[in-house]
Amino acid sequence: MNVVDKLPSLQVMLKHLQKVPYLSSKNMYRVATHFLHMDRSQLEYFCQALLHAHDRLVPCPTCCAWQEKDAPCQFCQSAKRDQKTVCVVESWQDLLAIEKSGAFSGVYHVLGGVICPLDGIGPEHLSIEQLVKRASTIDEVIFATNQTPEGEATAAYIAHCLQQVPVRITCLACGVPVGSALEFLDRITVYKALAQRKEF
């Protein structure tokens, strides 16, 4: 019996942390230690913030970005944004990376991932259908999927779905390194990639 087995409360905590995607085993123990050292009032506030966000945030029915329940989408309902230009991203983290660059004033479409048959993720698991439905009101679709095999394949699939729609299709310039993720790129690189986008 190891040390963790002798501490059932810790065992339960670690079991739940293991279910958090992208949290490596090494960082899982660091996160657990952080929570155990937190002041109780801070921990309660943290839990309340998580529950509040879970209860109040919902995907926008149009762009699939997070929005406050019963409140207009800050992108789709904004008169200051170009509603005819849509930037297609894999996740809301990528959306935030583009927003930080300050290079884009259009709206977004969050796919919720990429097509990956090995992981059992097909087109039906993403918000591609919603994008195709709104394409008739769009002048330009910018593919800002990550330059990975899955990201490129997803963009190619969507482009095929949009063949019958009179819409301009572009993608980010090659300033984005192949195999990189938008959320980890600096603001200037993302800005240049958007400003120098090319036909897809």
Backbone hydrogen bonds in HBPLUS format (Angstrom, degrees):
<---DONOR---> <-ACCEPTOR-->    atom                        ^
c    i                          cat <-CA-CA->   ^        H-A-AA   ^      H-
h    n   atom  resd res      DA  || num        DHA   H-A  angle D-A-AA Bond
n    s   type  num  typ     dist DA aas  dist angle  dist       angle   num
A0006-LYS N   A0003-VAL O   3.08 MM   3  5.30 135.1  2.29 100.7 113.1     1
A0007-LEU N   A0004-VAL O   2.93 MM   3  5.12 155.7  1.98 107.2 115.2     2
A0010-LEU N   A0007-LEU O   3.08 MM   3  5.45 119.8  2.46 109.1 122.9     3
A0011-GLN N   A0007-LEU O   2.96 MM   4  6.20 154.1  2.03 152.9 161.3     4
A0012-VAL N   A0008-PRO O   3.00 MM   4  6.21 156.1  2.06 148.3 152.5     5
A0013-MET N   A0009-SER O   3.16 MM   4  6.36 157.9  2.21 141.1 147.1     6
A0014-LEU N   A0010-LEU O   2.89 MM   4  6.12 166.1  1.91 156.1 158.9     7
A0015-LYS N   A0011-GLN O   2.96 MM   4  6.08 148.7  2.06 142.1 151.2     8
A0016-HIS N   A0012-VAL O   3.15 MM   4  6.45 149.3  2.25 145.4 151.8     9
A0017-LEU N   A0013-MET O   3.03 MM   4  6.35 152.0  2.12 145.9 154.3    10
A0018-GLN N   A0014-LEU O   2.93 MM   4  6.09 143.3  2.07 144.9 153.6    11
A0019-LYS N   A0016-HIS O   3.13 MM   3  5.40 147.9  2.24 102.3 111.6    12
A0020-VAL N   A0017-LEU O   3.05 MM   3  5.42 164.0  2.07 112.1 117.2    13
A0028-MET N   A0024-SER O   2.79 MM   4  5.93 141.7  1.94 149.9 162.1    14
A0030-ARG N   A0027-ASN O   3.07 MM   3  4.91 115.9  2.50  90.7 107.0    15
A0031-VAL N   A0027-ASN O   2.81 MM   4  6.06 157.9  1.86 156.6 162.0    16
A0032-ALA N   A0028-MET O   2.96 MM   4  6.18 158.6  2.01 144.9 151.1    17
A0033-THR N   A0029-TYR O   2.98 MM   4  6.14 156.3  2.04 140.5 146.7    18
A0034-HIS N   A0030-ARG O   2.92 MM   4  6.16 152.8  1.99 144.0 151.8    19
A0035-PHE N   A0031-VAL O   2.97 MM   4  6.29 161.6  2.00 155.0 158.5    20
A0036-LEU N   A0032-ALA O   2.99 MM   4  6.22 156.5  2.05 148.2 155.0    21
A0037-HIS N   A0033-THR O   3.06 MM   4  6.24 136.0  2.26 143.1 153.6    22
A0037-HIS N   A0034-HIS O   3.26 MM   3  5.30 133.6  2.49  95.8 107.8    23
A0038-MET N   A0035-PHE O   3.22 MM   3  5.15 149.4  2.32  97.3 106.4    24
A0042-GLN N   A0039-ASP O   3.00 MM   3  5.21 117.8  2.40 102.6 118.1    25
A0043-LEU N   A0039-ASP O   2.92 MM   4  6.21 155.4  1.98 156.5 164.6    26
A0044-GLU N   A0040-ARG O   2.90 MM   4  6.15 155.9  1.96 150.7 156.9    27
A0045-TYR N   A0041-SER O   3.01 MM   4  6.18 154.2  2.07 141.6 148.6    28
A0046-PHE N   A0042-GLN O   2.89 MM   4  6.10 152.7  1.97 144.5 152.3    29
A0047-CYS N   A0043-LEU O   2.98 MM   4  6.23 162.1  2.01 149.5 153.4    30
A0048-GLN N   A0044-GLU O   2.93 MM   4  6.11 155.7  1.99 145.2 152.3    31
A0049-ALA N   A0045-TYR O   2.88 MM   4  6.08 150.9  1.96 144.9 152.9    32
A0050-LEU N   A0046-PHE O   3.05 MM   4  6.36 152.7  2.13 147.4 154.3    33
A0051-LEU N   A0047-CYS O   2.99 MM   4  6.25 164.4  2.02 150.4 154.4    34
A0052-HIS N   A0048-GLN O   2.80 MM   4  5.93 156.2  1.86 147.1 154.4    35
A0053-ALA N   A0049-ALA O   2.97 MM   4  6.09 162.4  2.00 144.9 149.4    36
A0054-HIS N   A0050-LEU O   2.91 MM   4  6.08 158.5  1.95 147.8 154.4    37
A0055-ASP N   A0051-LEU O   2.96 MM   4  6.12 149.2  2.05 144.3 151.9    38
A0056-ARG N   A0052-HIS O   2.87 MM   4  5.95 141.4  2.02 146.1 157.0    39
A0057-LEU N   A0053-ALA O   2.92 MM   4  5.55 157.9  1.97 148.2 150.4    40
A0069-LYS N   A0056-ARG O   2.65 MM  13  5.30 147.8  1.75 161.5 172.6    41
A0058-VAL N   A0067-GLN O   2.90 MM   9  5.54 164.2  1.93 160.1 164.7    42
A0067-GLN N   A0058-VAL O   2.83 MM   9  5.54 147.6  1.94 151.0 160.8    43
A0060-CYS N   A0065-ALA O   2.74 MM   5  5.41 155.5  1.80 149.6 157.1    44
A0064-CYS N   A0060-CYS O   2.84 MM   4  4.43 137.1  2.02 123.7 133.7    45
A0110-VAL N   A0063-CYS O   2.85 MM  47  6.07 170.4  1.85 172.8 169.4    46
A0071-ALA N   A0068-GLU O   3.11 MM   3  5.34 137.3  2.31 138.5 131.1    47
A0077-GLN N   A0073-CYS O   3.12 MM   4  5.56 153.9  2.19 138.4 144.6    48
A0078-SER N   A0075-PHE O   3.28 MM   3  5.34 167.1  2.30 107.6 110.7    49
A0081-ARG N   A0078-SER O   3.46 MM   3  5.70 166.8  2.47 104.2 108.0    50
A0082-ASP N   A0105-SER O   2.86 MM  23  6.09 152.4  1.93 135.5 142.7    51
A0085-THR N   A0082-ASP O   3.38 MM   3  5.84 169.5  2.39 113.3 116.3    52
A0139-ASP N   A0084-LYS O   2.77 MM  55  5.13 156.3  1.83 132.1 140.4    53
A0140-GLU N   A0084-LYS O   3.14 MM  56  6.56 162.9  2.17 158.7 159.6    54
A0107-VAL N   A0085-THR O   2.95 MM  22  6.26 165.7  1.97 171.0 172.3    55
A0086-VAL N   A0140-GLU O   2.92 MM  54  6.28 168.4  1.94 164.1 163.8    56
A0142-ILE N   A0086-VAL O   2.77 MM  56  6.11 168.2  1.79 158.2 161.6    57
A0087-CYS N   A0107-VAL O   2.86 MM  20  6.27 162.6  1.89 147.7 151.0    58
A0109-HIS N   A0087-CYS O   2.89 MM  22  6.11 133.9  2.11 152.6 144.6    59
A0088-VAL N   A0142-ILE O   2.75 MM  54  5.94 167.5  1.77 163.1 167.2    60
A0144-ALA N   A0088-VAL O   2.84 MM  56  5.55 155.0  1.90 153.9 158.8    61
A0089-VAL N   A0109-HIS O   2.96 MM  20  6.22 160.6  1.99 153.4 159.3    62
A0111-LEU N   A0089-VAL O   2.88 MM  22  6.17 172.9  1.88 163.6 165.3    63
A0112-GLY N   A0090-GLU O   2.89 MM  22  5.49 134.0  2.10 135.0 146.5    64
A0113-GLY N   A0090-GLU O   2.96 MM  23  4.86 127.7  2.24 130.0 138.6    65
A0094-ASP N   A0091-SER O   3.16 MM   3  5.35 123.7  2.50  98.5 110.9    66
A0095-LEU N   A0091-SER O   3.19 MM   4  6.58 150.7  2.28 140.9 149.3    67
A0096-LEU N   A0092-TRP O   2.99 MM   4  6.24 155.1  2.05 143.7 148.9    68
A0097-ALA N   A0093-GLN O   3.06 MM   4  6.37 148.7  2.16 141.8 150.3    69
A0098-ILE N   A0094-ASP O   3.08 MM   4  6.40 153.9  2.15 149.7 155.4    70
A0099-GLU N   A0095-LEU O   2.94 MM   4  6.22 158.4  1.99 150.9 157.6    71
A0100-LYS N   A0096-LEU O   2.94 MM   4  6.14 152.9  2.02 147.8 154.3    72
A0101-SER N   A0098-ILE O   3.09 MM   3  5.18 131.7  2.33  97.4 110.5    73
A0102-GLY N   A0099-GLU O   3.19 MM   3  5.53 141.7  2.34 104.6 114.2    74
A0127-SER N   A0111-LEU O   3.18 MM  16  4.95 152.9  2.26 126.7 134.5    75
A0116-CYS N   A0121-ILE O   2.85 MM   5  4.93 149.7  1.94 132.2 142.4    76
A0119-ASP N   A0116-CYS O   2.94 MM   3  5.53 142.6  2.08 117.3 127.3    77
A0121-ILE N   A0116-CYS O   3.01 MM   5  4.93 165.2  2.04 133.9 129.1    78
A0120-GLY N   A0117-PRO O   2.95 MM   3  4.72 156.7  2.01  99.6 106.2    79
A0125-HIS N   A0122-GLY O   2.97 MM   3  5.54 159.7  2.01 118.0 124.5    80
A0126-LEU N   A0123-PRO O   3.12 MM   3  5.44 161.5  2.16 110.4 116.2    81
A0131-LEU N   A0127-SER O   3.31 MM   4  6.63 150.0  2.41 141.4 149.3    82
A0131-LEU N   A0128-ILE O   3.08 MM   3  5.09 117.6  2.49  95.1 110.5    83
A0132-VAL N   A0128-ILE O   2.99 MM   4  6.31 160.2  2.03 156.8 161.5    84
A0133-LYS N   A0129-GLU O   3.06 MM   4  6.26 153.3  2.13 145.5 152.6    85
A0134-ARG N   A0130-GLN O   3.18 MM   4  6.45 145.9  2.31 141.7 149.4    86
A0135-ALA N   A0132-VAL O   3.25 MM   3  5.06 150.0  2.34  95.9 104.8    87
A0137-THR N   A0134-ARG O   3.15 MM   3  5.87 162.4  2.18 119.6 124.8    88
A0138-ILE N   A0135-ALA O   3.06 MM   3  5.07 165.3  2.09 111.9 113.9    89
A0168-ARG N   A0139-ASP O   2.94 MM  29  6.11 163.2  1.96 150.7 146.9    90
A0141-VAL N   A0168-ARG O   2.78 MM  27  6.19 158.9  1.82 164.5 171.0    91
A0170-THR N   A0141-VAL O   2.89 MM  29  6.25 166.1  1.91 159.5 163.8    92
A0143-PHE N   A0170-THR O   2.77 MM  27  6.17 169.2  1.79 146.9 147.7    93
A0148-THR N   A0146-ASN O   2.79 MM   2  5.60 139.2  1.95 105.2  92.6    94
A0179-GLY N   A0147-GLN O   2.62 MM  32  5.18 149.4  1.71 132.2 140.1    95
A0152-GLU N   A0148-THR O   2.86 MM   4  6.02 166.4  1.88 164.9 167.4    96
A0153-ALA N   A0149-PRO O   2.97 MM   4  6.03 155.6  2.03 140.5 147.8    97
A0154-THR N   A0150-GLU O   2.95 MM   4  6.07 152.5  2.02 143.8 151.0    98
A0155-ALA N   A0151-GLY O   3.07 MM   4  6.27 158.8  2.12 144.4 149.7    99
A0156-ALA N   A0152-GLU O   2.94 MM   4  6.17 158.4  1.99 148.1 154.3   100
A0157-TYR N   A0153-ALA O   2.96 MM   4  6.15 151.9  2.04 143.3 150.7   101
A0158-ILE N   A0154-THR O   3.00 MM   4  6.27 160.9  2.04 150.9 155.4   102
A0159-ALA N   A0155-ALA O   2.90 MM   4  6.12 158.9  1.95 149.9 156.1   103
A0160-HIS N   A0156-ALA O   3.04 MM   4  6.25 150.1  2.13 141.9 149.4   104
A0161-CYS N   A0157-TYR O   3.05 MM   4  6.40 149.7  2.15 143.5 151.9   105
A0161-CYS N   A0158-ILE O   3.01 MM   3  4.93 113.5  2.47  92.3 108.7   106
A0162-LEU N   A0158-ILE O   2.99 MM   4  6.28 130.8  2.24 143.0 156.7   107
A0162-LEU N   A0159-ALA O   3.17 MM   3  5.08 133.5  2.39  92.1 104.9   108
A0163-GLN N   A0160-HIS O   3.27 MM   3  5.28 166.8  2.29 107.2 109.2   109
A0165-VAL N   A0162-LEU O   2.97 MM   3  5.25 162.3  2.00 114.9 120.2   110
A0167-VAL N   A0165-VAL O   2.75 MM   2  5.62 130.0  2.00 114.8  98.7   111
A0200-PHE N   A0169-ILE O   2.88 MM  31  5.56 169.3  1.90 135.0 132.4   112
A0171-CYS N   A0198-LYS O   2.73 MM  27  5.54 149.2  1.83 154.8 165.3   113
A0198-LYS N   A0171-CYS O   2.93 MM  27  5.54 147.3  2.04 154.0 161.4   114
A0173-ALA N   A0193-ALA O   3.05 MM  20  4.55 169.1  2.06 122.6 125.7   115
A0180-SER N   A0177-PRO O   3.19 MM   3  5.61 155.0  2.25 135.0 133.6   116
A0184-PHE N   A0181-ALA O   3.08 MM   3  5.75 157.8  2.13 119.3 125.6   117
A0185-LEU N   A0182-LEU O   3.05 MM   3  5.31 164.7  2.08 113.7 118.6   118
A0190-VAL N   A0186-ASP O   3.28 MM   4  6.60 164.8  2.31 156.3 160.1   119
A0191-TYR N   A0187-ARG O   2.98 MM   4  6.14 154.6  2.04 144.0 151.9   120
A0192-LYS N   A0188-ILE O   2.93 MM   4  6.16 164.4  1.96 155.0 157.4   121
A0193-ALA N   A0189-THR O   2.97 MM   4  6.13 156.4  2.03 146.4 153.5   122
A0194-LEU N   A0190-VAL O   3.07 MM   4  6.26 152.0  2.15 147.4 153.6   123
A0195-ALA N   A0191-TYR O   2.94 MM   4  6.13 164.2  1.96 150.7 155.8   124
A0196-GLN N   A0192-LYS O   2.88 MM   4  5.88 150.3  1.97 147.7 154.1   125
A0197-ARG N   A0194-LEU O   3.32 MM   3  5.17 156.8  2.38 110.5 107.7   126
